[in-house]
Amino acid sequence: MSKFQIIIIGVILGLVVLATLVLAGVIPGLPGRQRGQVVDLTMWGIFPREQMAGAVNLLNQNHQGEFRITYIGKDPENYQSQVVNALAAGAGPDIWLITQDMILKDKDKLFQIPFEVFNRRDFMDTFIDQASLFLSQDGFYAVPLVVDPIVLYWNKDLLRSEGLVSPPQNWDEFLNFSQALTKTDKAGNIIQSGAAMGVASNVNYFKDILSLLLFQGGNKIVEEGNRAGEWDVVFGESVTGVTDPTVSALNFYTAFSDPSRVSYSWNRALPSSKKFFTAGKLAMYFGRAGEFKEIEAANPHLNFDVSLVPRLSSSSLYFTFGRLYGLAISKTSTNINAALGAAFAFTGEEELKEIENNTMLLPGRRALLKKQPSDTALAVFYKAAVQSGGWLEPDADSVSNIFADMVESIVTGRKKISTAIRDAKKLLEAEFKSLNH
């Protein structure tokens, strides 16, 4: 019997304990199935049905007589509002895929899984470090499923043409590589870019890139406050005697769009960074692991590889930004016990391997990431999954707008870096304050 099977048995025992607590009146009663009854469960997510069908079918086969899941893929563009509206109308899913940037805004709609079901120590030992974003003081809001980390995609032909045989390991090398790989025509127009950074409008995942630069520099953007459920914005703050990581990160990032500097490699007139990379005109692209197959399909002749994102030259520690997906249970579900069992069962090795095969998303379980994949891209992605982290955003769209305005105000000269940071910090604080009222 594997350690994970033992853990699942522990979860089942935890549900028994939970039922006991319900009967004792310690916590509110949970609706669930009658003994021997197969429970029909609905699950919503942003992935197309065909990407999840294998895992769902496998799960249903392995748990015949317990539950039967119907998965419905939703439009990623308005997924969060679809779920919220459906729950308000009493027609929402039992289980839904949730990411860390949805937790704070939607936690009042989620069933908080108590530590009586799965204790904090087991949670931390079972799942990657980033999974702690789902934790609360008394339990957790979602069962960690998969993670999609930011990695560095690089064009092998373009690097080789400059005599560069391997990707950059640190940001100093990255800057030098970008300078060597950026080409302009006689009019000064960029016809080949070394790196897509510097602005917000056409850099895919610019917010994630800025976040990983900040984290690598030592600024976690937000920290848990003194009172439970409250958060302090530390964005823009620095430790005494240490260079302000926020200023350093923004100086570095925006320099790539400044025509007066040797680092100039990108501007708003260019296509999106992903399109320029798949066209073979961008040498280094920061993207998500889950894009690998999409990039392959977009240009089958593109000779590219993947590596970990660069680190600070003064540090040996690697860190990247990850998009963490978890399975949340709707508070209004009439099948909470069955949904809990299904959510944990979904993190089985076979089910996660099916998801990985179809999406290139990586398992959130530590034990599975210890295994070395034979696929060279997956080998990089597994390392990135272990190194991934993130932060709880009050509202994903609002934060994107705040970060975008901050970057653009610096690039256009509307604001000094210090002023742009100060204003962004105030806006972030206002967003968090609105959550607490």
C-alpha positions as MATLAB code, in Angstrom:
seq = 'MSKFQIIIIGVILGLVVLATLVLAGVIPGLPGRQRGQVVDLTMWGIFPREQMAGAVNLLNQNHQGEFRITYIGKDPENYQSQVVNALAAGAGPDIWLITQDMILKDKDKLFQIPFEVFNRRDFMDTFIDQASLFLSQDGFYAVPLVVDPIVLYWNKDLLRSEGLVSPPQNWDEFLNFSQALTKTDKAGNIIQSGAAMGVASNVNYFKDILSLLLFQGGNKIVEEGNRAGEWDVVFGESVTGVTDPTVSALNFYTAFSDPSRVSYSWNRALPSSKKFFTAGKLAMYFGRAGEFKEIEAANPHLNFDVSLVPRLSSSSLYFTFGRLYGLAISKTSTNINAALGAAFAFTGEEELKEIENNTMLLPGRRALLKKQPSDTALAVFYKAAVQSGGWLEPDADSVSNIFADMVESIVTGRKKISTAIRDAKKLLEAEFKSLNH';
ca = [
       0.000    0.000    0.000;
       1.432    3.371   -1.075;
       1.716    6.347    1.263;
      -0.931    8.188   -0.770;
      -3.363    5.276   -0.419;
      -2.806    5.443    3.323;
      -3.549    9.177    3.159;
      -6.779    8.569    1.255;
      -7.810    6.056    3.921;
      -7.034    8.789    6.435;
      -9.320   11.153    4.548;
     -12.107    8.591    4.682;
     -11.564    8.214    8.419;
     -11.556   11.991    8.610;
     -14.967   12.077    6.979;
     -16.138    9.613    9.606;
     -14.789   11.954   12.278;
     -16.509   14.824   10.501;
     -19.806   12.979   10.602;
     -19.287   12.364   14.312;
     -18.660   16.078   14.874;
     -21.820   16.878   12.948;
     -23.860   14.550   15.141;
     -22.263   16.079   18.211;
     -23.189   19.547   17.012;
     -19.576   20.729   16.880;
     -19.900   21.845   13.247;
     -22.958   22.327   11.022;
     -24.497   19.280    9.402;
     -23.313   18.213    5.972;
     -25.709   16.820    3.398;
     -24.551   13.583    1.784;
     -25.603   10.328    0.220;
     -27.492    7.471    1.762;
     -25.562    4.256    2.195;
     -25.225    2.341   -1.101;
     -26.480    5.252   -3.211;
     -24.443    6.443   -6.215;
     -24.195   10.222   -6.099;
     -24.238   12.276   -9.282;
     -21.803   15.184   -9.049;
     -21.230   18.092  -11.398;
     -17.786   19.608  -11.852;
     -16.951   22.825  -13.711;
     -13.601   24.032  -14.984;
     -11.888   26.114  -17.659;
     -10.393   23.163  -19.527;
     -12.210   21.744  -22.570;
     -14.111   18.538  -21.916;
     -11.806   16.503  -24.160;
      -8.811   17.439  -22.003;
     -10.505   16.209  -18.832;
     -12.487   13.261  -20.234;
      -9.742   10.686  -19.650;
      -9.253   11.584  -15.987;
     -12.995   11.857  -15.310;
     -13.755    8.512  -16.979;
     -10.952    6.836  -15.050;
     -12.185    8.312  -11.785;
     -15.745    7.166  -12.449;
     -14.558    3.655  -13.307;
     -12.430    3.419  -10.167;
     -15.297    4.583   -7.951;
     -18.344    2.861   -9.369;
     -20.994    2.549   -6.725;
     -19.796    5.692   -4.915;
     -20.169    8.689   -7.222;
     -20.408    9.676  -10.874;
     -18.884   12.956  -12.053;
     -20.112   14.959  -15.026;
     -17.506   17.510  -16.120;
     -18.530   20.704  -17.910;
     -15.899   22.941  -19.514;
     -16.627   26.670  -19.339;
     -15.333   29.729  -21.186;
     -12.179   30.915  -19.347;
     -12.976   34.545  -20.170;
     -15.999   34.732  -17.862;
     -15.621   31.523  -15.882;
     -15.638   33.106  -12.436;
     -18.807   35.104  -13.069;
     -20.516   32.035  -14.566;
     -19.855   30.037  -11.408;
     -20.933   32.845   -9.086;
     -24.146   33.499  -11.001;
     -25.008   29.806  -11.156;
     -24.433   29.352   -7.430;
     -26.628   32.367   -6.706;
     -29.379   30.792   -8.799;
     -29.026   27.461   -7.022;
     -27.738   25.737  -10.158;
     -24.003   25.731   -9.579;
     -21.563   22.823   -9.593;
     -20.734   20.580   -6.642;
     -17.037   20.836   -7.455;
     -15.241   23.569   -9.378;
     -11.703   24.244  -10.468;
     -10.339   27.278   -8.697;
      -7.041   29.156   -8.854;
      -5.236   31.120   -6.162;
      -6.391   34.439   -7.627;
     -10.030   33.449   -6.993;
      -9.766   32.339   -3.353;
     -10.121   35.646   -1.518;
     -12.953   36.927   -3.681;
     -14.976   33.705   -3.595;
     -14.136   32.071   -0.267;
     -17.605   32.835    1.125;
     -19.006   30.470   -1.522;
     -16.634   27.621   -0.689;
     -16.962   24.831    1.827;
     -13.891   25.129    4.047;
     -12.465   21.623    4.439;
     -11.666   21.248    8.154;
      -8.395   19.832    9.423;
     -10.414   17.036   11.062;
     -10.687   15.603    7.528;
      -7.052   16.170    6.544;
      -4.695   17.803    9.030;
      -2.312   20.642    8.306;
       0.832   18.502    8.649;
      -0.410   15.918    6.148;
      -1.470   18.708    3.786;
       1.991   20.296    3.830;
       3.742   16.931    3.464;
       1.524   15.841    0.581;
       1.337   18.955   -1.587;
       3.877   21.429   -2.988;
       4.801   24.584   -1.095;
       2.568   26.784   -3.255;
      -0.450   24.769   -2.120;
      -0.274   26.597    1.218;
      -2.112   29.430   -0.554;
      -5.260   27.344   -0.140;
      -4.830   27.071    3.644;
      -6.796   28.991    6.236;
      -6.569   29.041   10.017;
      -8.984   26.140   10.460;
      -8.747   24.196    7.209;
      -8.350   24.712    3.473;
     -10.504   26.020    0.642;
      -9.540   23.602   -2.123;
      -7.782   20.300   -2.706;
      -4.599   21.120   -4.694;
      -4.699   19.453   -8.090;
      -2.177   20.748  -10.651;
       0.137   23.702  -11.182;
       1.097   25.609  -14.331;
       4.466   27.339  -13.764;
       6.096   30.075  -15.817;
       9.092   28.714  -17.739;
      11.481   30.085  -20.350;
      10.853   29.024  -23.940;
      13.847   29.672  -26.193;
      14.468   29.453  -29.925;
      17.406   27.087  -30.440;
      18.166   28.292  -33.957;
      18.325   31.974  -32.982;
      20.562   31.305  -29.984;
      22.832   29.025  -31.991;
      23.213   31.695  -34.689;
      24.822   33.921  -32.047;
      27.019   31.125  -30.721;
      24.871   30.671  -27.623;
      24.640   26.962  -26.888;
      22.405   27.016  -23.796;
      19.750   29.281  -22.242;
      20.642   31.970  -19.687;
      20.926   30.838  -16.073;
      20.650   34.242  -14.411;
      19.238   37.675  -15.229;
      22.637   39.172  -16.115;
      23.076   36.494  -18.768;
      19.473   36.976  -19.869;
      20.099   40.699  -20.448;
      23.297   40.010  -22.407;
      21.583   37.340  -24.504;
      18.702   39.684  -25.285;
      21.053   42.420  -26.452;
      22.897   40.017  -28.752;
      19.688   38.560  -30.175;
      17.752   41.779  -30.840;
      17.967   43.012  -34.438;
      16.647   46.214  -36.004;
      16.305   47.478  -39.563;
      17.798   50.713  -40.901;
      14.823   52.671  -39.563;
      15.339   51.281  -36.076;
      12.337   48.962  -36.166;
      12.701   45.727  -34.236;
      12.638   42.808  -36.691;
      13.916   40.203  -34.221;
      13.616   40.470  -30.461;
      15.788   38.904  -27.819;
      13.203   39.227  -25.053;
       9.615   40.416  -24.696;
       9.554   42.588  -21.603;
       9.107   46.237  -20.721;
       5.420   46.937  -21.340;
       2.095   45.380  -20.361;
      -0.132   45.524  -23.436;
       1.482   42.830  -25.596;
       3.579   40.804  -23.139;
       1.754   37.617  -22.245;
       1.709   37.020  -18.468;
       3.403   40.334  -17.700;
       1.852   40.274  -14.214;
       3.318   36.828  -13.562;
       6.740   37.920  -14.812;
       6.706   40.968  -12.535;
       5.568   38.804   -9.619;
       8.418   36.327  -10.033;
      10.941   39.185  -10.273;
       9.545   40.648   -7.049;
       9.568   37.310   -5.235;
      13.120   36.546   -6.356;
      14.157   39.942   -5.025;
      12.579   39.262   -1.648;
       9.222   41.077   -1.869;
       6.174   38.808   -1.460;
       3.721   41.595   -2.404;
       1.309   40.655    0.425;
       1.692   38.986    3.802;
      -0.831   37.601    6.239;
      -1.928   40.238    8.720;
      -2.157   40.046   12.501;
      -5.878   39.305   12.341;
      -7.110   36.086   10.767;
      -8.264   36.527    7.190;
      -6.634   39.912    6.715;
      -3.630   40.735    4.527;
      -0.976   43.433    4.626;
       0.341   44.836    1.342;
       4.154   44.848    1.531;
       4.563   45.713   -2.145;
       7.016   48.600   -2.392;
       8.510   47.988    1.039;
      12.153   47.056    1.526;
      14.338   45.657    4.257;
      16.776   48.091    5.878;
      20.166   47.933    4.203;
      18.852   46.030    1.174;
      18.174   47.503   -2.267;
      14.437   47.971   -2.735;
      13.395   44.830   -4.672;
      10.314   46.558   -6.111;
      12.354   49.400   -7.607;
      14.959   46.933   -8.881;
      12.338   44.696  -10.479;
      10.560   47.559  -12.237;
      13.819   49.172  -13.354;
      14.911   45.885  -14.880;
      11.563   45.086  -16.484;
      10.846   48.501  -18.041;
      14.406   48.884  -19.396;
      13.569   46.453  -22.222;
      11.140   48.976  -23.741;
      13.388   52.053  -23.465;
      14.833   52.912  -26.916;
      17.612   54.969  -25.326;
      19.083   51.969  -23.507;
      21.155   49.048  -24.819;
      18.602   46.670  -23.258;
      15.914   47.840  -25.730;
      14.220   44.796  -27.280;
      10.445   45.336  -27.206;
       7.693   47.889  -27.850;
       3.910   48.153  -28.146;
       3.946   48.070  -31.955;
       4.975   44.413  -32.002;
       2.543   41.478  -31.918;
       1.888   39.619  -28.698;
       4.963   37.925  -27.284;
       3.488   34.459  -27.915;
       2.729   35.229  -31.568;
       6.207   36.686  -32.137;
       7.780   33.601  -30.587;
       5.751   31.112  -32.615;
       6.606   33.157  -35.724;
      10.287   32.503  -34.981;
      11.095   36.177  -34.382;
      11.376   36.202  -30.581;
      14.357   34.416  -29.091;
      13.189   34.055  -25.473;
       9.588   33.898  -24.309;
       8.177   33.562  -20.805;
       5.150   31.312  -20.976;
       3.325   28.661  -19.030;
       4.162   24.982  -19.119;
       0.603   24.286  -20.216;
       1.244   26.145  -23.506;
       3.822   23.663  -24.757;
       1.524   21.688  -27.072;
      -0.165   24.852  -28.305;
       3.203   26.327  -29.308;
       4.184   23.080  -31.034;
       0.921   23.078  -32.991;
       1.174   26.764  -33.939;
       4.481   26.221  -35.738;
       5.583   22.578  -36.184;
       8.868   23.775  -37.725;
       9.850   25.939  -34.752;
      13.033   24.570  -33.190;
      12.595   25.468  -29.528;
      13.334   24.161  -26.060;
      12.377   25.017  -22.481;
      14.318   25.825  -19.325;
      13.795   27.203  -15.861;
      13.407   30.965  -15.569;
      16.642   32.810  -14.737;
      17.563   33.550  -11.156;
      19.366   36.476   -9.544;
      23.119   36.255  -10.148;
      23.646   36.900   -6.433;
      21.515   33.903   -5.451;
      21.561   30.152   -6.029;
      17.838   29.860   -5.326;
      15.346   29.297   -8.114;
      11.781   30.598   -7.976;
       9.048   30.905  -10.565;
       5.452   32.030  -10.560;
       2.859   29.283  -10.762;
      -0.850   29.184  -11.457;
      -2.206   26.713   -8.918;
      -5.430   24.832   -9.633;
      -7.478   23.195   -6.919;
     -10.808   21.454   -6.542;
     -13.203   23.508   -4.418;
     -16.499   22.296   -2.968;
     -19.492   24.583   -3.255;
     -20.889   25.483    0.144;
     -24.389   25.052   -1.256;
     -23.805   21.551   -2.639;
     -26.281   18.935   -1.413;
     -23.540   16.294   -1.726;
     -20.625   17.724    0.202;
     -19.399   14.409    1.628;
     -19.382   12.711   -1.792;
     -17.802   15.790   -3.389;
     -15.021   15.746   -0.803;
     -14.297   12.109   -1.488;
     -14.275   12.738   -5.230;
     -11.972   15.769   -4.937;
      -9.358   13.815   -3.013;
      -9.720   10.800   -5.310;
      -9.020   13.094   -8.262;
      -5.481   13.578   -6.946;
      -4.665    9.909   -7.529;
      -1.577    9.154   -9.618;
      -3.487    7.702  -12.578;
      -5.933   10.594  -12.739;
      -3.192   13.230  -12.523;
      -1.167   11.458  -15.211;
      -4.188   11.616  -17.535;
      -4.466   15.368  -16.940;
      -0.736   15.806  -17.482;
      -0.808   13.887  -20.760;
      -3.564   16.111  -22.129;
      -2.592   19.508  -20.738;
       1.094   19.416  -19.656;
      -0.073   20.657  -16.242;
       1.971   19.247  -13.397;
       0.754   17.326  -10.340;
       0.488   19.246   -7.092;
       1.624   16.207   -5.095;
       5.236   16.140   -3.917;
       5.598   12.353   -4.265;
       4.715   12.419   -7.958;
       7.147   15.254   -8.703;
      10.021   13.174   -7.296;
       9.786   10.933  -10.332;
      12.046   11.896  -13.237;
      10.071   11.973  -16.510;
      11.719   10.629  -19.666;
      10.251   13.547  -21.636;
      12.836   16.348  -21.650;
      10.268   19.154  -21.454;
       8.406   17.501  -18.589;
      11.700   17.087  -16.718;
      12.056   20.891  -16.728;
       8.398   21.435  -15.894;
       8.577   19.096  -12.878;
      11.429   21.148  -11.438;
       9.533   24.365  -12.120;
       6.458   22.959  -10.358;
       8.473   22.360   -7.193;
       9.952   25.870   -7.389;
       6.648   27.622   -8.062;
       4.957   30.103   -5.785;
       2.455   32.914   -5.907;
       0.259   35.234   -3.903;
      -3.420   35.690   -3.115;
      -4.882   38.445   -5.256;
      -8.007   40.309   -4.154;
      -9.305   40.393   -7.746;
      -7.309   39.130  -10.732;
      -8.605   41.707  -13.232;
      -8.131   44.624  -10.855;
      -4.571   43.585  -10.037;
      -3.758   43.225  -13.745;
      -5.058   46.755  -14.346;
      -3.082   48.132  -11.399;
       0.147   46.495  -12.548;
      -0.450   47.510  -16.180;
      -1.055   51.154  -15.279;
       2.042   51.134  -13.064;
       4.246   49.804  -15.874;
       2.782   52.031  -18.576;
       3.045   55.156  -16.411;
       6.765   54.479  -15.951;
       7.392   53.674  -19.620;
       5.579   56.782  -20.880;
       7.248   59.010  -18.293;
       3.965   60.014  -16.666;
       5.333   58.973  -13.300;
       8.636   58.339  -11.643;
       9.155   54.760  -10.520;
       8.785   55.715   -6.856;
       5.474   57.472   -7.529;
       4.141   54.623   -9.673;
       4.977   52.118   -6.940;
       3.395   54.264   -4.239;
       0.194   54.682   -6.244;
       0.002   50.967   -7.071;
       0.468   50.108   -3.407;
      -2.429   52.374   -2.414;
      -4.678   50.771   -5.013;
      -3.742   47.264   -3.858;
      -4.457   48.245   -0.254;
      -7.868   49.555   -1.297;
      -8.650   46.268   -3.054;
      -7.745   44.233    0.032;
      -9.642   46.615    2.297;
     -12.788   46.132    0.214;
     -12.586   42.381    0.866;
     -12.668   42.914    4.609;
     -15.877   44.941    4.550;
];
